[in-house]
């Protein structure tokens, strides 16, 4: 597996979140999805949506995020950290 690339992971997560927002018919503006913006409180994404986003990211990146870390995912920053923490080490 290639080395962790924060920008590539960020883009993938951003795209997954954008897909959910479009499906929910949320008006999406540039910069809406950032490290400090709560996906649940500010974007209206529910916990089931987050689980689906995480499952898709896990499959794409070939990783497994433990349940205790899943509970902490609420914004781009916490999602990036969870992916990075579970990225295969060489």
C-alpha positions as CSV (number, residue, x, y, z in Angstrom):
1,X,0.0,0.0,0.0
2,X,1.3,3.5,-0.8
3,X,2.3,5.9,1.9
4,X,-0.5,7.9,3.6
5,X,-1.3,10.9,1.5
6,X,-3.3,13.4,3.6
7,X,-4.6,15.4,0.6
8,X,-5.7,12.4,-1.4
9,X,-7.5,11.0,1.7
10,X,-9.1,14.4,2.4
11,X,-10.4,14.6,-1.2
12,X,-11.8,11.1,-1.0
13,X,-13.6,11.9,2.3
14,X,-14.8,15.2,1.0
15,X,-16.3,13.5,-2.1
16,X,-18.0,10.9,0.0
17,X,-19.5,13.5,2.3
18,X,-20.6,15.6,-0.7
19,X,-22.4,12.6,-2.2
20,X,-24.4,12.2,1.0
21,X,-25.2,15.9,1.2
22,X,-26.4,15.9,-2.4
23,X,-28.5,12.8,-1.8
24,X,-30.1,14.7,1.2
25,X,-30.6,17.7,-1.1
26,X,-28.5,20.0,1.1
27,X,-27.2,23.1,-0.7
28,X,-23.5,22.6,-0.7
29,X,-21.1,25.6,-0.6
30,X,-17.3,25.6,-1.0
31,X,-15.5,25.1,2.3
32,X,-18.5,23.5,4.0
33,X,-16.6,20.4,4.8
34,X,-13.6,21.3,6.8
35,X,-11.7,20.1,9.9
36,X,-13.8,22.0,12.4
37,X,-17.3,21.6,10.9
38,X,-19.4,18.9,12.6
39,X,-20.9,16.5,10.1
40,X,-23.8,15.8,12.5
41,X,-24.5,19.2,14.1
42,X,-23.7,21.5,11.2
43,X,-24.1,19.5,8.1
44,X,-27.1,17.4,9.1
45,X,-25.4,14.0,8.4
46,X,-26.7,11.3,10.7
47,X,-24.7,8.5,12.3
48,X,-25.9,6.0,9.8
49,X,-24.6,8.2,7.0
50,X,-21.2,8.5,8.8
51,X,-21.0,4.7,9.1
52,X,-21.7,4.4,5.4
53,X,-19.0,7.0,4.6
54,X,-16.5,5.2,6.8
55,X,-17.3,1.8,5.4
56,X,-16.7,3.1,1.8
57,X,-13.5,4.8,2.9
58,X,-12.3,1.6,4.7
59,X,-12.9,-0.4,1.5
60,X,-11.2,2.1,-0.7
61,X,-8.1,2.5,1.5
62,X,-8.0,-1.2,2.6
63,X,-8.1,-0.2,6.3
64,X,-10.2,-1.1,9.3
65,X,-11.1,1.7,11.8
66,X,-11.9,0.3,15.3
67,X,-15.3,0.9,16.9
68,X,-13.7,3.1,19.6
69,X,-12.3,5.4,16.9
70,X,-15.6,5.4,14.9
71,X,-17.4,7.0,17.9
72,X,-15.0,10.0,17.7
73,X,-15.5,10.8,14.0
74,X,-17.5,13.9,13.7
75,X,-15.6,16.3,11.4
76,X,-13.0,16.1,8.6
77,X,-10.1,16.4,11.1
78,X,-11.2,13.4,13.3
79,X,-11.9,11.4,10.2
80,X,-8.5,12.1,8.7
81,X,-6.9,11.2,12.1
82,X,-8.8,7.9,12.2
83,X,-7.7,7.0,8.7
84,X,-4.1,8.0,9.4
85,X,-4.0,6.1,12.7
86,X,-5.1,2.9,10.9
87,X,-3.1,3.2,7.7
88,X,-0.8,0.2,7.2
89,X,2.7,0.9,8.4
90,X,5.6,-0.2,6.3
